Protein backbone atom coordinates (compact mmCIF):
# COMPACT_ATOMS: atom_id res chain seq x y z
CA UNK A 1 0.00 0.00 0.00
CA UNK A 2 1.21 3.51 -0.86
CA UNK A 3 1.09 7.13 0.20
CA UNK A 4 -0.78 9.51 -2.11
CA UNK A 5 -0.14 13.23 -2.48
CA UNK A 6 -3.43 15.07 -2.90
CA UNK A 7 -3.06 18.59 -4.27
CA UNK A 8 -4.86 21.33 -6.17
CA UNK A 9 -1.92 22.63 -8.23
CA UNK A 10 1.65 21.38 -8.26
CA UNK A 11 3.56 24.25 -6.63
CA UNK A 12 7.02 24.30 -5.04
CA UNK A 13 5.90 22.46 -1.90
CA UNK A 14 4.39 19.64 -3.95
CA UNK A 15 7.49 19.44 -6.16
CA UNK A 16 9.60 19.30 -3.01
CA UNK A 17 7.50 16.48 -1.56
CA UNK A 18 7.84 14.53 -4.82
CA UNK A 19 11.62 15.05 -4.87
CA UNK A 20 11.96 14.07 -1.21
CA UNK A 21 9.87 10.91 -1.71
CA UNK A 22 12.17 9.89 -4.56
CA UNK A 23 15.23 10.47 -2.39
CA UNK A 24 13.69 8.34 0.38
CA UNK A 25 12.79 5.60 -2.09
CA UNK A 26 9.06 5.90 -1.42
CA UNK A 27 6.32 4.99 -3.88
CA UNK A 28 4.24 8.17 -3.99
CA UNK A 29 0.93 8.30 -5.86
CA UNK A 30 -0.68 11.54 -7.07
CA UNK A 31 -4.26 12.79 -6.80
CA UNK A 32 -5.04 16.14 -8.56
CA UNK A 33 -8.06 16.86 -6.36
CA UNK A 34 -9.17 20.11 -7.95
CA UNK A 35 -9.92 18.56 -11.37
CA UNK A 36 -11.23 15.19 -10.22
CA UNK A 37 -14.81 13.89 -10.28
CA UNK A 38 -15.84 11.86 -7.23
CA UNK A 39 -18.95 9.75 -7.79
CA UNK A 40 -20.84 7.71 -5.22
CA UNK A 41 -23.77 5.43 -6.06
CA UNK A 42 -25.27 2.06 -5.16
CA UNK A 43 -22.62 0.47 -7.41
CA UNK A 44 -19.82 1.95 -5.30
CA UNK A 45 -17.64 4.92 -6.24
CA UNK A 46 -15.69 6.24 -9.22
CA UNK A 47 -12.77 8.67 -9.26
CA UNK A 48 -11.67 10.22 -12.55
CA UNK A 49 -10.63 13.33 -14.42
CA UNK A 50 -11.53 13.97 -18.05
CA UNK A 51 -8.41 12.14 -19.15
CA UNK A 52 -7.64 9.54 -16.46
CA UNK A 53 -9.31 7.01 -14.18
CA UNK A 54 -7.90 7.14 -10.62
CA UNK A 55 -9.75 4.16 -9.17
CA UNK A 56 -6.61 2.00 -9.19
CA UNK A 57 -4.62 4.79 -7.52
CA UNK A 58 -7.22 4.94 -4.76
CA UNK A 59 -7.22 1.17 -4.31
CA UNK A 60 -3.42 1.21 -3.85
CA UNK A 61 -3.46 4.14 -1.39
CA UNK A 62 -3.43 3.69 2.38
CA UNK A 63 -2.56 7.22 3.52
CA UNK A 64 -3.23 10.59 1.89
CA UNK A 65 -1.08 13.70 2.33
CA UNK A 66 -3.78 16.37 2.09
CA UNK A 67 -2.10 19.37 0.48
CA UNK A 68 -5.17 21.13 -0.94
CA UNK A 69 -4.47 24.84 -0.37
CA UNK A 70 -8.11 25.91 -0.14
CA UNK A 71 -9.25 25.30 3.45
CA UNK A 72 -12.70 24.33 2.21
CA UNK A 73 -11.38 21.82 -0.33
CA UNK A 74 -8.90 20.47 2.23
CA UNK A 75 -11.67 19.83 4.75
CA UNK A 76 -13.82 18.14 2.11
CA UNK A 77 -10.87 16.08 0.86
CA UNK A 78 -9.98 14.71 4.32
CA UNK A 79 -13.57 13.77 5.08
CA UNK A 80 -14.11 12.13 1.69
CA UNK A 81 -10.89 10.13 1.91
CA UNK A 82 -11.77 8.94 5.39
CA UNK A 83 -15.19 7.79 4.16
CA UNK A 84 -13.26 5.68 1.63
CA UNK A 85 -11.28 4.17 4.55
CA UNK A 86 -8.11 6.13 3.79
CA UNK A 87 -6.05 7.70 6.57
CA UNK A 88 -5.14 11.34 6.16
CA UNK A 89 -2.44 13.76 7.28
CA UNK A 90 -4.10 15.69 8.75
CA UNK A 91 -7.50 14.20 9.66
CA UNK A 92 -10.80 15.94 8.96
CA UNK A 93 -11.17 16.44 12.73
CA UNK A 94 -7.88 18.36 12.77
CA UNK A 95 -8.80 20.27 9.62
CA UNK A 96 -12.10 21.30 11.19
CA UNK A 97 -10.28 22.76 14.20
CA UNK A 98 -7.51 24.49 12.24
CA UNK A 99 -9.96 25.89 9.68
CA UNK A 100 -11.09 28.37 12.33
CA UNK A 101 -8.85 30.64 14.39
CA UNK A 102 -11.51 30.70 17.10
CA UNK A 103 -11.86 26.91 17.29
CA UNK A 104 -8.08 26.60 17.47
CA UNK A 105 -7.83 29.14 20.28
CA UNK A 106 -10.70 27.55 22.22
CA UNK A 107 -8.99 24.16 22.10
CA UNK A 108 -5.64 25.58 23.24
CA UNK A 109 -7.27 27.72 25.96
CA UNK A 110 -9.20 24.69 27.26
CA UNK A 111 -5.86 22.88 27.67
CA UNK A 112 -4.41 25.78 29.66
CA UNK A 113 -2.07 26.93 26.89
CA UNK A 114 -1.24 30.64 26.45
CA UNK A 115 -3.36 32.48 23.86
CA UNK A 116 -4.15 36.18 23.30
CA UNK A 117 -7.27 37.58 24.94
CA UNK A 118 -9.94 36.97 22.32
CA UNK A 119 -13.58 38.10 22.05
CA UNK A 120 -16.09 36.52 19.66
CA UNK A 121 -19.47 38.07 18.90
CA UNK A 122 -21.59 35.66 16.79
CA UNK A 123 -23.46 38.54 15.19
CA UNK A 124 -22.73 39.88 11.70
CA UNK A 125 -21.81 43.53 11.28
CA UNK A 126 -25.12 44.16 9.57
CA UNK A 127 -28.43 42.37 9.08
CA UNK A 128 -31.02 42.77 6.33
CA UNK A 129 -34.73 42.70 7.12
CA UNK A 130 -37.41 41.26 4.84
CA UNK A 131 -38.07 44.74 3.47
CA UNK A 132 -34.30 44.97 2.62
CA UNK A 133 -33.74 47.53 5.34
CA UNK A 134 -30.18 47.27 6.69
CA UNK A 135 -29.66 47.08 10.45
CA UNK A 136 -26.20 48.19 11.58
CA UNK A 137 -24.77 46.20 14.50
CA UNK A 138 -21.28 47.75 14.45
CA UNK A 139 -21.76 50.05 17.49
CA UNK A 140 -23.11 47.26 19.68
CA UNK A 141 -20.32 44.88 18.63
CA UNK A 142 -17.74 47.61 19.24
CA UNK A 143 -19.16 48.22 22.74
CA UNK A 144 -18.82 44.51 23.55
CA UNK A 145 -15.20 44.48 22.35
CA UNK A 146 -14.26 47.63 24.24
CA UNK A 147 -15.75 46.27 27.45
CA UNK A 148 -13.13 43.49 27.34
CA UNK A 149 -10.15 45.00 25.50
CA UNK A 150 -9.04 48.62 26.09
CA UNK A 151 -9.06 50.48 22.78
CA UNK A 152 -6.01 52.46 23.93
CA UNK A 153 -4.03 49.19 23.74
CA UNK A 154 -5.27 48.44 20.21
CA UNK A 155 -7.92 45.97 19.10
CA UNK A 156 -7.22 43.57 16.25
CA UNK A 157 -10.17 42.43 14.12
CA UNK A 158 -9.64 39.09 12.38
CA UNK A 159 -11.33 37.00 9.71
CA UNK A 160 -11.90 33.66 11.41
CA UNK A 161 -10.72 31.56 8.47
CA UNK A 162 -8.41 34.10 6.82
CA UNK A 163 -4.85 33.41 5.73
CA UNK A 164 -1.75 35.35 4.58
CA UNK A 165 -2.79 38.33 6.70
CA UNK A 166 -6.07 38.86 4.84
CA UNK A 167 -8.70 40.82 6.75
CA UNK A 168 -6.54 41.33 9.82
CA UNK A 169 -7.11 44.96 10.82
CA UNK A 170 -5.77 47.06 13.68
CA UNK A 171 -8.09 49.53 15.43
CA UNK A 172 -6.52 52.35 17.45
CA UNK A 173 -9.64 54.48 17.91
CA UNK A 174 -13.43 54.16 17.86
CA UNK A 175 -13.76 55.27 14.25
CA UNK A 176 -11.26 52.65 13.06
CA UNK A 177 -12.94 49.98 15.17
CA UNK A 178 -16.38 50.66 13.66
CA UNK A 179 -14.93 50.76 10.16
CA UNK A 180 -13.03 47.48 10.63
CA UNK A 181 -16.06 45.70 12.07
CA UNK A 182 -18.07 46.86 9.05
CA UNK A 183 -15.49 45.20 6.75
CA UNK A 184 -16.16 41.76 8.26
CA UNK A 185 -18.93 40.74 5.92
CA UNK A 186 -19.92 37.05 5.99
CA UNK A 187 -17.96 35.02 3.45
CA UNK A 188 -15.61 32.08 2.98
CA UNK A 189 -12.85 33.57 5.15
CA UNK A 190 -15.27 34.93 7.75
CA UNK A 191 -18.28 32.61 7.85
CA UNK A 192 -20.02 34.04 10.91
CA UNK A 193 -19.70 36.80 13.48
CA UNK A 194 -16.70 38.96 14.37
CA UNK A 195 -13.47 37.98 16.15
CA UNK A 196 -11.39 40.53 18.06
CA UNK A 197 -8.08 40.14 19.86
CA UNK A 198 -5.84 42.17 22.09
CA UNK A 199 -2.84 43.63 20.28
CA UNK A 200 0.25 41.68 21.35
CA UNK A 201 3.31 43.92 21.47
CA UNK A 202 5.48 41.47 19.53
CA UNK A 203 7.91 44.25 18.59
CA UNK A 204 9.03 43.44 15.01
CA UNK A 205 8.74 39.64 14.65
CA UNK A 206 6.59 36.57 15.18
CA UNK A 207 7.37 32.86 15.04
CA UNK A 208 6.34 29.83 13.02
CA UNK A 209 7.09 26.60 14.88
CA UNK A 210 6.90 23.10 13.38
CA UNK A 211 5.58 20.23 15.52
CA UNK A 212 4.76 16.70 14.40
CA UNK A 213 4.08 13.19 15.65
CA UNK A 214 4.53 9.75 14.15
CA UNK A 215 2.34 6.86 15.27
CA UNK A 216 3.70 5.24 18.42
CA UNK A 217 6.21 8.02 19.11
CA UNK A 218 6.33 11.18 21.21
CA UNK A 219 5.66 14.57 19.59
CA UNK A 220 8.65 16.42 18.19
CA UNK A 221 9.05 20.19 18.08
CA UNK A 222 11.82 21.37 15.77
CA UNK A 223 14.23 23.41 17.88
CA UNK A 224 14.56 26.21 15.34
CA UNK A 225 11.66 28.43 14.32
CA UNK A 226 11.05 30.66 11.33
CA UNK A 227 10.99 34.28 12.49
CA UNK A 228 9.06 36.64 10.19
CA UNK A 229 10.39 40.10 10.84
CA UNK A 230 10.05 43.73 9.82
CA UNK A 231 8.41 47.07 10.56
CA UNK A 232 6.46 47.30 7.28
CA UNK A 233 3.19 46.26 8.93
CA UNK A 234 1.99 45.09 12.34
CA UNK A 235 1.21 41.85 10.49
CA UNK A 236 4.65 40.30 10.04
CA UNK A 237 3.49 37.89 7.34
CA UNK A 238 6.08 37.38 4.58
CA UNK A 239 3.38 37.93 1.95
CA UNK A 240 3.34 41.55 3.13
CA UNK A 241 7.03 42.04 2.38
CA UNK A 242 8.68 41.07 5.65
CA UNK A 243 11.94 39.15 5.92
CA UNK A 244 12.75 35.72 7.34
CA UNK A 245 15.34 34.78 9.97
CA UNK A 246 16.36 31.75 11.98
CA UNK A 247 15.24 31.76 15.63
CA UNK A 248 16.51 29.43 18.35
CA UNK A 249 13.76 28.15 20.66
CA UNK A 250 14.29 27.82 24.43
CA UNK A 251 13.41 24.42 25.92
CA UNK A 252 10.32 25.77 27.68
CA UNK A 253 8.91 26.98 24.34
CA UNK A 254 9.69 23.62 22.72
CA UNK A 255 7.75 21.88 25.49
CA UNK A 256 4.81 24.28 25.16
CA UNK A 257 4.68 23.84 21.38
CA UNK A 258 4.74 20.04 21.77
CA UNK A 259 1.78 20.30 24.14
CA UNK A 260 -0.03 22.48 21.59
CA UNK A 261 0.48 19.79 18.97
CA UNK A 262 -0.76 17.10 21.31
CA UNK A 263 -3.82 19.21 22.12
CA UNK A 264 -4.75 19.94 18.51
CA UNK A 265 -3.98 16.38 17.39
CA UNK A 266 -5.78 14.78 20.33
CA UNK A 267 -7.12 11.33 19.48
CA UNK A 268 -4.99 11.01 16.33
CA UNK A 269 -1.98 8.73 15.93
CA UNK A 270 -0.04 11.09 13.66
CA UNK A 271 -0.18 14.77 12.78
CA UNK A 272 1.84 17.81 11.73
CA UNK A 273 1.29 21.52 12.41
CA UNK A 274 2.91 24.87 11.86
CA UNK A 275 2.11 26.89 14.98
CA UNK A 276 2.08 30.67 14.81
CA UNK A 277 3.22 32.36 18.00
CA UNK A 278 3.94 35.86 19.28
CA UNK A 279 5.93 37.08 22.26
CA UNK A 280 4.52 39.95 24.28
CA UNK A 281 7.80 41.84 24.39
CA UNK A 282 6.29 45.07 25.78
CA UNK A 283 9.24 47.31 26.73
CA UNK A 284 11.70 44.47 27.26
CA UNK A 285 13.82 45.26 24.21
CA UNK A 286 17.57 44.99 24.01
CA UNK A 287 18.51 47.35 21.18
CA UNK A 288 17.57 50.72 19.79
CA UNK A 289 14.97 50.54 16.99
CA UNK A 290 16.92 52.94 14.79
CA UNK A 291 19.83 50.48 14.77
CA UNK A 292 17.46 47.58 14.17
CA UNK A 293 15.70 49.29 11.25
CA UNK A 294 19.07 50.03 9.67
CA UNK A 295 20.05 46.36 9.90
CA UNK A 296 16.69 45.27 8.49
CA UNK A 297 17.11 47.66 5.55
CA UNK A 298 20.56 46.21 4.89
CA UNK A 299 19.20 42.67 5.19
CA UNK A 300 16.44 43.53 2.69
CA UNK A 301 19.11 44.42 0.15
CA UNK A 302 20.90 41.13 0.81
CA UNK A 303 17.59 39.33 0.30
CA UNK A 304 16.95 40.72 -3.19
CA UNK A 305 18.89 37.93 -4.99
CA UNK A 306 16.78 35.35 -3.13
CA UNK A 307 13.58 37.05 -4.30
CA UNK A 308 14.91 37.10 -7.85
CA UNK A 309 15.49 33.34 -7.81
CA UNK A 310 12.07 32.72 -6.23
CA UNK A 311 10.41 34.60 -9.09
CA UNK A 312 12.34 32.69 -11.78
CA UNK A 313 9.93 30.55 -13.81
CA UNK A 314 12.83 28.14 -14.39
CA UNK A 315 11.44 26.14 -11.46
CA UNK A 316 8.60 24.95 -13.69
CA UNK A 317 10.98 23.42 -16.23
CA UNK A 318 13.89 22.30 -14.02
CA UNK A 319 12.93 22.23 -10.35
CA UNK A 320 16.16 20.58 -9.21
CA UNK A 321 18.42 23.20 -10.80
CA UNK A 322 16.20 26.04 -9.58
CA UNK A 323 16.19 24.61 -6.07
CA UNK A 324 19.99 24.48 -6.05
CA UNK A 325 20.18 28.13 -7.06
CA UNK A 326 17.63 29.05 -4.39
CA UNK A 327 19.68 27.29 -1.70
CA UNK A 328 22.88 29.04 -2.76
CA UNK A 329 21.29 32.49 -2.84
CA UNK A 330 19.70 31.96 0.57
CA UNK A 331 22.99 30.74 2.05
CA UNK A 332 24.63 33.99 0.92
CA UNK A 333 21.81 36.00 2.50
CA UNK A 334 22.01 34.06 5.80
CA UNK A 335 25.78 34.62 5.93
CA UNK A 336 25.48 38.39 5.63
CA UNK A 337 26.44 40.60 8.55
CA UNK A 338 23.00 42.24 8.73
CA UNK A 339 21.19 38.87 8.82
CA UNK A 340 23.38 37.66 11.66
CA UNK A 341 22.88 40.88 13.63
CA UNK A 342 19.09 40.74 13.34
CA UNK A 343 19.10 37.02 14.16
CA UNK A 344 21.15 37.76 17.29
CA UNK A 345 18.60 40.36 18.43
CA UNK A 346 15.71 37.92 17.88
CA UNK A 347 17.44 35.05 19.72
CA UNK A 348 18.29 37.25 22.71
CA UNK A 349 14.79 38.72 22.80
CA UNK A 350 13.12 35.30 22.72
CA UNK A 351 15.31 34.07 25.57
CA UNK A 352 14.60 37.17 27.68
CA UNK A 353 10.83 37.01 27.06
CA UNK A 354 10.27 33.26 26.72
CA UNK A 355 7.57 33.23 29.40
CA UNK A 356 5.48 35.83 27.55
CA UNK A 357 4.76 33.72 24.46
CA UNK A 358 1.22 33.14 23.16
CA UNK A 359 -0.02 30.88 20.34
CA UNK A 360 -2.54 32.47 17.99
CA UNK A 361 -3.00 30.11 15.05
CA UNK A 362 -2.23 26.60 13.77
CA UNK A 363 -1.73 25.73 10.13
CA UNK A 364 -2.54 22.14 9.14
CA UNK A 365 -1.02 22.51 5.66
CA UNK A 366 1.98 24.84 5.99
CA UNK A 367 3.95 26.19 3.06
CA UNK A 368 7.53 25.23 3.70
CA UNK A 369 9.82 24.81 0.71
CA UNK A 370 10.87 28.42 0.11
CA UNK A 371 11.15 29.76 3.66
CA UNK A 372 10.75 27.27 6.51
CA UNK A 373 13.06 24.67 4.97
CA UNK A 374 15.82 27.15 4.18
CA UNK A 375 15.65 29.08 7.46
CA UNK A 376 15.16 26.27 9.97
CA UNK A 377 17.02 23.49 8.17
CA UNK A 378 13.94 21.26 8.39
CA UNK A 379 12.57 19.88 5.15
CA UNK A 380 8.94 19.50 6.27
CA UNK A 381 8.41 16.94 3.50
CA UNK A 382 10.40 14.44 5.59
CA UNK A 383 8.16 14.48 8.70
CA UNK A 384 5.13 14.66 6.39
CA UNK A 385 6.16 11.44 4.69
CA UNK A 386 7.30 9.79 7.91
CA UNK A 387 4.05 10.52 9.72
CA UNK A 388 2.19 9.02 6.75
CA UNK A 389 4.47 5.97 6.68
CA UNK A 390 3.84 5.37 10.37
CA UNK A 391 0.11 4.94 9.65
CA UNK A 392 0.58 2.15 7.14
CA UNK A 393 -0.08 -1.15 8.94
C-alpha positions in Angstrom: 0.0 0.0 0.0 1.2 3.5 -0.9 1.1 7.1 0.2 -0.8 9.5 -2.1 -0.1 13.2 -2.5 -3.4 15.1 -2.9 -3.1 18.6 -4.3 -4.9 21.3 -6.2 -1.9 22.6 -8.2 1.7 21.4 -8.3 3.6 24.3 -6.6 7.0 24.3 -5.0 5.9 22.5 -1.9 4.4 19.6 -3.9 7.5 19.4 -6.2 9.6 19.3 -3.0 7.5 16.5 -1.6 7.8 14.5 -4.8 11.6 15.0 -4.9 12.0 14.1 -1.2 9.9 10.9 -1.7 12.2 9.9 -4.6 15.2 10.5 -2.4 13.7 8.3 0.4 12.8 5.6 -2.1 9.1 5.9 -1.4 6.3 5.0 -3.9 4.2 8.2 -4.0 0.9 8.3 -5.9 -0.7 11.5 -7.1 -4.3 12.8 -6.8 -5.0 16.1 -8.6 -8.1 16.9 -6.4 -9.2 20.1 -8.0 -9.9 18.6 -11.4 -11.2 15.2 -10.2 -14.8 13.9 -10.3 -15.8 11.9 -7.2 -18.9 9.8 -7.8 -20.8 7.7 -5.2 -23.8 5.4 -6.1 -25.3 2.1 -5.2 -22.6 0.5 -7.4 -19.8 2.0 -5.3 -17.6 4.9 -6.2 -15.7 6.2 -9.2 -12.8 8.7 -9.3 -11.7 10.2 -12.5 -10.6 13.3 -14.4 -11.5 14.0 -18.0 -8.4 12.1 -19.1 -7.6 9.5 -16.5 -9.3 7.0 -14.2 -7.9 7.1 -10.6 -9.7 4.2 -9.2 -6.6 2.0 -9.2 -4.6 4.8 -7.5 -7.2 4.9 -4.8 -7.2 1.2 -4.3 -3.4 1.2 -3.9 -3.5 4.1 -1.4 -3.4 3.7 2.4 -2.6 7.2 3.5 -3.2 10.6 1.9 -1.1 13.7 2.3 -3.8 16.4 2.1 -2.1 19.4 0.5 -5.2 21.1 -0.9 -4.5 24.8 -0.4 -8.1 25.9 -0.1 -9.3 25.3 3.5 -12.7 24.3 2.2 -11.4 21.8 -0.3 -8.9 20.5 2.2 -11.7 19.8 4.8 -13.8 18.1 2.1 -10.9 16.1 0.9 -10.0 14.7 4.3 -13.6 13.8 5.1 -14.1 12.1 1.7 -10.9 10.1 1.9 -11.8 8.9 5.4 -15.2 7.8 4.2 -13.3 5.7 1.6 -11.3 4.2 4.5 -8.1 6.1 3.8 -6.0 7.7 6.6 -5.1 11.3 6.2 -2.4 13.8 7.3 -4.1 15.7 8.7 -7.5 14.2 9.7 -10.8 15.9 9.0 -11.2 16.4 12.7 -7.9 18.4 12.8 -8.8 20.3 9.6 -12.1 21.3 11.2 -10.3 22.8 14.2 -7.5 24.5 12.2 -10.0 25.9 9.7 -11.1 28.4 12.3 -8.8 30.6 14.4 -11.5 30.7 17.1 -11.9 26.9 17.3 -8.1 26.6 17.5 -7.8 29.1 20.3 -10.7 27.6 22.2 -9.0 24.2 22.1 -5.6 25.6 23.2 -7.3 27.7 26.0 -9.2 24.7 27.3 -5.9 22.9 27.7 -4.4 25.8 29.7 -2.1 26.9 26.9 -1.2 30.6 26.5 -3.4 32.5 23.9 -4.1 36.2 23.3 -7.3 37.6 24.9 -9.9 37.0 22.3 -13.6 38.1 22.0 -16.1 36.5 19.7 -19.5 38.1 18.9 -21.6 35.7 16.8 -23.5 38.5 15.2 -22.7 39.9 11.7 -21.8 43.5 11.3 -25.1 44.2 9.6 -28.4 42.4 9.1 -31.0 42.8 6.3 -34.7 42.7 7.1 -37.4 41.3 4.8 -38.1 44.7 3.5 -34.3 45.0 2.6 -33.7 47.5 5.3 -30.2 47.3 6.7 -29.7 47.1 10.4 -26.2 48.2 11.6 -24.8 46.2 14.5 -21.3 47.7 14.4 -21.8 50.1 17.5 -23.1 47.3 19.7 -20.3 44.9 18.6 -17.7 47.6 19.2 -19.2 48.2 22.7 -18.8 44.5 23.5 -15.2 44.5 22.3 -14.3 47.6 24.2 -15.8 46.3 27.5 -13.1 43.5 27.3 -10.2 45.0 25.5 -9.0 48.6 26.1 -9.1 50.5 22.8 -6.0 52.5 23.9 -4.0 49.2 23.7 -5.3 48.4 20.2 -7.9 46.0 19.1 -7.2 43.6 16.3 -10.2 42.4 14.1 -9.6 39.1 12.4 -11.3 37.0 9.7 -11.9 33.7 11.4 -10.7 31.6 8.5 -8.4 34.1 6.8 -4.8 33.4 5.7 -1.7 35.3 4.6 -2.8 38.3 6.7 -6.1 38.9 4.8 -8.7 40.8 6.7 -6.5 41.3 9.8 -7.1 45.0 10.8 -5.8 47.1 13.7 -8.1 49.5 15.4 -6.5 52.3 17.4 -9.6 54.5 17.9 -13.4 54.2 17.9 -13.8 55.3 14.3 -11.3 52.7 13.1 -12.9 50.0 15.2 -16.4 50.7 13.7 -14.9 50.8 10.2 -13.0 47.5 10.6 -16.1 45.7 12.1 -18.1 46.9 9.0 -15.5 45.2 6.8 -16.2 41.8 8.3 -18.9 40.7 5.9 -19.9 37.1 6.0 -18.0 35.0 3.5 -15.6 32.1 3.0 -12.8 33.6 5.2 -15.3 34.9 7.8 -18.3 32.6 7.8 -20.0 34.0 10.9 -19.7 36.8 13.5 -16.7 39.0 14.4 -13.5 38.0 16.2 -11.4 40.5 18.1 -8.1 40.1 19.9 -5.8 42.2 22.1 -2.8 43.6 20.3 0.2 41.7 21.3 3.3 43.9 21.5 5.5 41.5 19.5 7.9 44.2 18.6 9.0 43.4 15.0 8.7 39.6 14.7 6.6 36.6 15.2 7.4 32.9 15.0 6.3 29.8 13.0 7.1 26.6 14.9 6.9 23.1 13.4 5.6 20.2 15.5 4.8 16.7 14.4 4.1 13.2 15.6 4.5 9.8 14.1 2.3 6.9 15.3 3.7 5.2 18.4 6.2 8.0 19.1 6.3 11.2 21.2 5.7 14.6 19.6 8.7 16.4 18.2 9.1 20.2 18.1 11.8 21.4 15.8 14.2 23.4 17.9 14.6 26.2 15.3 11.7 28.4 14.3 11.0 30.7 11.3 11.0 34.3 12.5 9.1 36.6 10.2 10.4 40.1 10.8 10.1 43.7 9.8 8.4 47.1 10.6 6.5 47.3 7.3 3.2 46.3 8.9 2.0 45.1 12.3 1.2 41.8 10.5 4.7 40.3 10.0 3.5 37.9 7.3 6.1 37.4 4.6 3.4 37.9 2.0 3.3 41.6 3.1 7.0 42.0 2.4 8.7 41.1 5.7 11.9 39.2 5.9 12.8 35.7 7.3 15.3 34.8 10.0 16.4 31.8 12.0 15.2 31.8 15.6 16.5 29.4 18.4 13.8 28.1 20.7 14.3 27.8 24.4 13.4 24.4 25.9 10.3 25.8 27.7 8.9 27.0 24.3 9.7 23.6 22.7 7.7 21.9 25.5 4.8 24.3 25.2 4.7 23.8 21.4 4.7 20.0 21.8 1.8 20.3 24.1 0.0 22.5 21.6 0.5 19.8 19.0 -0.8 17.1 21.3 -3.8 19.2 22.1 -4.7 19.9 18.5 -4.0 16.4 17.4 -5.8 14.8 20.3 -7.1 11.3 19.5 -5.0 11.0 16.3 -2.0 8.7 15.9 0.0 11.1 13.7 -0.2 14.8 12.8 1.8 17.8 11.7 1.3 21.5 12.4 2.9 24.9 11.9 2.1 26.9 15.0 2.1 30.7 14.8 3.2 32.4 18.0 3.9 35.9 19.3 5.9 37.1 22.3 4.5 40.0 24.3 7.8 41.8 24.4 6.3 45.1 25.8 9.2 47.3 26.7 11.7 44.5 27.3 13.8 45.3 24.2 17.6 45.0 24.0 18.5 47.3 21.2 17.6 50.7 19.8 15.0 50.5 17.0 16.9 52.9 14.8 19.8 50.5 14.8 17.5 47.6 14.2 15.7 49.3 11.3 19.1 50.0 9.7 20.1 46.4 9.9 16.7 45.3 8.5 17.1 47.7 5.6 20.6 46.2 4.9 19.2 42.7 5.2 16.4 43.5 2.7 19.1 44.4 0.1 20.9 41.1 0.8 17.6 39.3 0.3 16.9 40.7 -3.2 18.9 37.9 -5.0 16.8 35.3 -3.1 13.6 37.1 -4.3 14.9 37.1 -7.8 15.5 33.3 -7.8 12.1 32.7 -6.2 10.4 34.6 -9.1 12.3 32.7 -11.8 9.9 30.5 -13.8 12.8 28.1 -14.4 11.4 26.1 -11.5 8.6 24.9 -13.7 11.0 23.4 -16.2 13.9 22.3 -14.0 12.9 22.2 -10.3 16.2 20.6 -9.2 18.4 23.2 -10.8 16.2 26.0 -9.6 16.2 24.6 -6.1 20.0 24.5 -6.1 20.2 28.1 -7.1 17.6 29.0 -4.4 19.7 27.3 -1.7 22.9 29.0 -2.8 21.3 32.5 -2.8 19.7 32.0 0.6 23.0 30.7 2.1 24.6 34.0 0.9 21.8 36.0 2.5 22.0 34.1 5.8 25.8 34.6 5.9 25.5 38.4 5.6 26.4 40.6 8.6 23.0 42.2 8.7 21.2 38.9 8.8 23.4 37.7 11.7 22.9 40.9 13.6 19.1 40.7 13.3 19.1 37.0 14.2 21.2 37.8 17.3 18.6 40.4 18.4 15.7 37.9 17.9 17.4 35.1 19.7 18.3 37.3 22.7 14.8 38.7 22.8 13.1 35.3 22.7 15.3 34.1 25.6 14.6 37.2 27.7 10.8 37.0 27.1 10.3 33.3 26.7 7.6 33.2 29.4 5.5 35.8 27.5 4.8 33.7 24.5 1.2 33.1 23.2 0.0 30.9 20.3 -2.5 32.5 18.0 -3.0 30.1 15.0 -2.2 26.6 13.8 -1.7 25.7 10.1 -2.5 22.1 9.1 -1.0 22.5 5.7 2.0 24.8 6.0 4.0 26.2 3.1 7.5 25.2 3.7 9.8 24.8 0.7 10.9 28.4 0.1 11.1 29.8 3.7 10.7 27.3 6.5 13.1 24.7 5.0 15.8 27.2 4.2 15.6 29.1 7.5 15.2 26.3 10.0 17.0 23.5 8.2 13.9 21.3 8.4 12.6 19.9 5.1 8.9 19.5 6.3 8.4 16.9 3.5 10.4 14.4 5.6 8.2 14.5 8.7 5.1 14.7 6.4 6.2 11.4 4.7 7.3 9.8 7.9 4.0 10.5 9.7 2.2 9.0 6.7 4.5 6.0 6.7 3.8 5.4 10.4 0.1 4.9 9.6 0.6 2.1 7.1 -0.1 -1.2 8.9 
